[in-house]
Amino acid sequence: MNAVSDLQRLIGADAVLAPADGLERYERGYRYGTGRALAVARPATTADVRAVVRYCYTHDVRIVPQGANTGLVAAGTPDPSGDQLILSLERLRAIEAVNAGDRTARVQAGTRLSALNQHLAANQLFFPIDLGADPSIGGMIASNTGGSRLLRYGDVQRNLLGLEVVLADADATVLSDMKALRKDNSGIDLKQLSVGSGGTFGIITAAQLEVHRLPAQTATALLVPACQAAIPQLLSRLEAEAGEFLAAFEGMSANAVEAAFLHNPRIRNPFGQGAVPAYTVLVELASVLGPDRIDLSEFLGERLGAYLEAEDPLITDGLLGRSEDLWAIRHSISDGVKSLGRIIAFDISVQRTQLPALRAELLRLVSETWPFLRVCDFGHCGDGGDHFNIVWPADAGTAYDSGAVEALRERVYDTVVKQFHGSFSAEHGVGPYNAGFYERYTSTEERAFAGKLKRLCDPKGILGNIQFG
């Protein structure tokens, strides 16, 4: 068997890359995951995908589906064996139809989020999953991404109306429900099997998405909460007073904000030359109504004044700012934190009212046990998610210790899952990077049922680089 030449005959010579062609950009993940691939197949149609799957099924070749390769759990990169075929969806990038009246978009799975939104803007529409990366739509579905505006628009699952998936069985069966119906209770909603599955149940080739009207105006502010315990109260007040206008409620620690400033010197410190507050909340209101109907900046300014002047104030400072300036801080954090040293990343979530208590417990744990580590966390206070990033500083004076890091991971995840009944993977999914924690925290019954589904969709277990069950 010569997989490269065989696959080239099936889907075209330019559609299959051999190791000699240089595969590094496919073999290395954004943060984790580095391996060696047997080859890279780049199908341009669903029929091509099926041809590749049938070949791999017949010859027992393992497949790793890959979108834009921006994931953070190594689900889209091969292992070191050199035996896995990367099935890249980068050529499946057509935006097949946009229906402005229905507010739907039919797209192929390799379509980038940025390309989709650029296309939708002509109709004053957008797909409202706000992320720091530029992922493919298929990858977003496979990991069920949420992002910064989940509070207003929901996650990918909430905005998914249809899906086309190729199973890894002998015939490369296609499951397709692309009717784009918002209401359809005529049977089991099979598309949900692929949401958040990490691509292990099937290869997503196309999707029908619900898209939304672009806001006619936004109002953005930074708030300094009086204390951590005041954050859930502040959120509840804003939800009650701003209602459906509340689009984002994001938290940023001082270490995270300072890292953003260091990384991107073009960002102006909105608090002047003084110290960065210990914790800051970024609030955004948005509406498709113009300021002639309701002026959101005026409304938000009034709310900030009321919160500051209250007898028991929820905030100690608050300022309005240009949306692009304030969001630039939030979007510069990830790269800023990376520049400080080696990241020990956690993507965690709890009930949102429990987030302040969780942060306090984790900060205590780190400071007491590993005092030289630096916590640079930021996240989604509006939905209970936190990117609890810890940096092993380059100038720590203590050499990076993988054993200590593993012990730290177990302590943090045990606190999140066992003490606070939260999730060890809020929105990044389950890949090789955290497969061990899936085994650790998922019940035997759940894993057994997931294994049955896996064997039904992928009888030989050739799809994906993790195995549920």
N, C-alpha and C positions, 0 to 999 in steps of 0.2 A: 504493500500500500504506500503510495506517495500522495499524502493528503493535499499538498499544495497543487500539484499538477491535476489531480482528480477534481478538486474544487474549481480550479481555473477553467476546466472544460465545462463544468456545470453552470457557472455564473459569470464567466469572463476572466480573461487574463489580468486585466487591470483591477479586478475586484478582490483579488487574493494577494496578500503580501506574505513573503517568506522571511525567515529570520535574517537572511542576507540583505533584505531591503531596509533593515533598520526599524525595529518595532518599539523602541524605548518609550515613545510617547503613549503607546497603548499599554505597555507593561508596567508603568509606574503610576500609582494613584496620586491624587492631589496631596494627601497628607500621609496615608498609610498604604501599604501594599506595593510590593515590588517582586516580580517574578519573571518567568520566561515562558513565552508562548510557542506553541507548535507552529502557528501561523495566525494571520488576521484575515477573516472573511468580511467583506464589506458589501452585503447585498443591497440592491437598489429597489427591489420590489418584495412584496409578501411572497410571491412565487419563488423568488431567489432564497428567501429565508427558509421556506419549506424544503427546497432542494438541499440546502446545507444541513438542515436538521435530519432529513432522511438519510443522508450520507453518514452523518455522525452516529445516528442510531444503528445503522447497519455495521459500522466499523468500530463501535464502542469508543468513539472519540468524545471526550468531555468538552462541554461548551461553556464559556463565560460570556454572557451577554454584556455589552458595554454601550452606554450612551455617550455623554460628553466627558465621562471619567472625572467628574468633579465630586464624587461621593467621598465620605470621610470614614468609611468602615471597611474599605478594601473589597467591597462586593463586586466591583467591576474589573479587577485585575487578576491575572493568573497566579497560580502557585509556582514554586521554583522548579517544578518537575520538567517543564518543557513539553508536557503532553496535552495541555489544554488549548483548544482553539478559541481565540477571541472572536466573537461575532459582534462586530461594530455596526451600529445602526446609523453612523454618521451620514450615509448617503440616502437614508430614508428621511428626507427633510422637507417634503412638500407640504405646503399649507393648501389643502385640497379645496376647502370651501369655507366661507364665512357668511353666516346668515345674520345680518344686523337686526332684523325684526325678531328673530328667535333668540338673539344673543348667544349664538353657538359658533364654534369653530371646529372643523374636522381637519386634523393634522396627522402627519406621519410621526412615528415615535422619535426619530432623530432630530426633529425640529428643535432649535434652541429657543429658550424662553425669550431672549432679546429679539430674535427674528420674528417670533410670533407677535410680540407687543408692537414692534415697529410696523408690522403689516396691519394689525388691528387699529392702530392709531388713526388710519385714514377714515375709519368709521366711528371715531371717538369712543373706542372700546379698548379694554385691556384684560389680560389674565392676571389676577391680582395677587399672585403668590410672590411676595417680595423677599428676595434672597441676595446674599453677598456674591454668590457664584452665578454662572450662566449655564445652567444644566439643560439637558434635553428633556422633552416632555415625557418620554418613556421612562427615563430615570426618575423623574419627579413622581410619577405614578408608582413605580416600583418601591420607592422609599416613603411615599405619602408625605411629601414635604409640607411644611406649614408656613414658616416665615414670620415676618414682623407684623403682618396685617391679618393674621388668623382671627384675631378678635372680631374683626368686621366681616371678613369674607369666608372664613373657614379654611380648611386644608384642601389638598388636591382632591381627596375623596369627596368632599362636599361639592366640588365643582366638576365632577366627572359624570358625563351623561352616556358614554358609550365606549366600548373597547373592542379591539381586535387583537387576539392573542394566538400564537402558534405553540401548540403543546409539543413536548419532546417524546412523542410516541412514534410507532413505526410509520404511520402515515403523515406525521407532522400535521395533526388535526388542527383546523382553524376554528376557534370559538369567536363569533362576531356578533355583537349587538351594537349597531351604529345608528339606531333610529333617533338618538338624541332626544328621548322623551324625559321630561321631568317627573312624570308619573307613569309608572308601569309596574303593576303588581300581578302580572300574568304568570309568574313563575319565580324560581330562585334567581337572584341577581348575581349571576356567575362572574361578572366583571370584578366584583369585590374580592374575589380570591387572589387577584393579582396585585391589589393595592397593598403596599407595604410588605410585599413578599420578597423583595430583593431580587426579583427575576428568577426565582427558583421554581415556580410553578409553570411558567410559560414565558415566551418571548413576546413582549408587547410590540406590535408593529404599527398601530394607529389608534387614535382616540377621538372621541367627540367631547368637547369641553364647553362648559358654561362660561361665558365671558361677561364682563361687566362694563358699565358706562364709565368713562373717564371722569374723575371729579372736575367740576367747574372751578372749585376753590378748595384750598386746604388752609388750616391754621395749625401751627406747630409751636410747641413751647418746651422748655426744660424746667422741671420742677425739682426742688430739693425737699424731700420728705422730712418732716420733723424727727422721725425715727423710722426704723424698719417696720415696726408694728403698724404705723400709720398708712403704709402703702395699700393694703387691701381696703381700708376705709376710703382712701382717696380714689381708688378705682371704682368702688361702689357709688361714691358721690358723683363721679363723672358719668358713669353709666346711667344713673338716674336723671342727671341734669342735661347731658348731651345726647343721650339716647343713641339712635342709629348713626349719629354723626361721628361717634368715637371710633376711629380706625386703628389706632395703635397706642400701646401703653408699654413701653420698653424700659428696662432697667439697665443701668451701667454703673459699675463700681469705679472708684477713683483710679485704681490701678489700670483698669481697662481704658478709661478716657485718657489718662496720661500717656499710655502706650500709643493711642491713636494720634495724639499731638506730636509725639516724637517721630512717628513714622511718616506723618503727613504735615510738614511744617506750613503748608498753605492754609491749614485749618486755624481759624482764629478762636482763641479761648473766649467763649461768650461771657465768662465770669470775670474777665479782665485779668490783671496780673496776679490776683490772689490765688490761694490754694484751690485746687479742684475739690468740690464737695465729696464727702465720703461715698455718697450714692446719689445718683441723678436719675430721674424718670423723664423719658422723652414721650411726649403726648402729641398725637395728631388727630385733628378733626378733619373730616372730608365730607363733601356733599356735591351732588350733581346739580344742585340749585346754585345760581349765581349770587353774588353778594347783594344784588338788588332785592333778593327774596329773604336772605338771612346772611348777615355778616359774621362769619365764623371767627375771624380775628377779634372783632369787638366782643363777641360772646365769650370767647376763651379768656380774653383779658379781664372781663368782668368776673369770671369765675376765679381767676388767680387772685384778684383783689379780695374777693370774699373769703377765700381760703386763708390768705395772709392776715386778714383782720379779724378772723373768728376768735372767740374767747379762748378756745383750745385749738390753735392753728394746726392744720395737717401738714403745712409746708412752711419752711423758713425762708424760702426764696423762690422766685419764679420769673421767667422772662420769655417773651415771645421772640421769635426769630424767623428768618427766611428758611423755608422748608429744606432747600438744598444744602444750606449751611449746617443746620442741626443734624440732618440725616448723614452728612459727610462724616461727622464724628462717629456715629453708630456704624457706618459701613467701613470705616478705617480701622476698627478695633482688631479684627481678625489678623490682618497683615501686621498691624502694630505689635500685637502680642507675640506673633511668630518671630519677630526680630529681637526679642528679649532673651531668648534661650530656647531650650527644648520644651515643647508643650506637652503637658499631660492633660488631655482633653476629656471632658465629661459632658454628655448631652443628656440632661436629666429633667424629670418633671415630677411635680406633686400637685395635689389640689392647690389652687392658686392662693387660698388663704393660709396655707401652710408654708409657702415659699420663704417668708422672713425667718421663721423658726428653723427651717432646713438650712438656710444660709448661715445662720448664727452657729448652728451645731457643726457644720462643715468647716467654717472658719476657725472655730475653737479646736477642732480635731487637727487641722493642718498646723496651726500656730504652736500647739503643744507638742506635736510629734515630729514635725518637719519644719522648724521655724525659719529655715533659710529659703524655703519655697515661697513663691509670690503668687497669690490668687488674683487673677485678672478676669473676673466673671462678668458676664452680661447676659441679658436674655429677655424673655417674654413674660413680664409680670402679669400681663393680661390673660395668659392661658396657663400659667404655672410652670413654664419651661425656663431652664437656666443653662447657659453654656458655662459650666463651672470649670473654666480653664485655669490650670495651675502651671506656672513656669518654673522649670529648673534653670535658674539664671546662669548665663555663661560665666559670670564672675562669682559664683557661689562659694568658691573655695573648696567645694566638695565634689568629687567626680560623680558623674551621672551613674546611678546604681539601678540597674533594671530590676533587681530583686526588691529594692525598697519601693520602686514604682509599682510593682505588682501588688505589694502589700498595701500601698496607699489606695490602689484601685479597689481592692476588696473591701477596705474599711469604708471608703466613700460609698460604694454601691450597696454595701450592707446597710449603711445608714439610710440611704434613699429608699431602698426596697423594703427592708425589714422593719425599720423604725417608723418611716413616714409613709409606707405603702405606695411608693411612687414607681417610676419607670427608669430603668438604666439606659434606655434609648428613646428619647422623646420624639425625635423626628429624623434621625440619621439611618434608622433601620438596623437590621441584623446582618452583619457580614463576618468574614473571618476574624476581623479585629475584635469583635465582642461575642463571637459564637459561644465561647466558654461561659460567658455570663448568661446567655440564653439557657444553657444547660443548667446553670446554677440556680436560676430563679424561676424558671418555668416549670409548672407541675408536670408530673409524669403523664397524667391524663391528657393534658393539652399537647404535650410533645408527641404522644402516641397518635392522637387524632391528626395533627399536622403531618405526621409521617404517612398516614393512610392517604391523605390528600396528595402528598408529594408522589407517592408510588402510583396513584391513579393518573396523574398528569405527566409523570416522567418515570415510566416503568423501570428503566435501566439506571436511573439516577445519574444521567449524564449532564444535567443542566445545572449551572451555578456552581460556585465554589464553597457553598455550605449545604448541609443536609438537615432539614427539619426532621424531627422525630427521634 
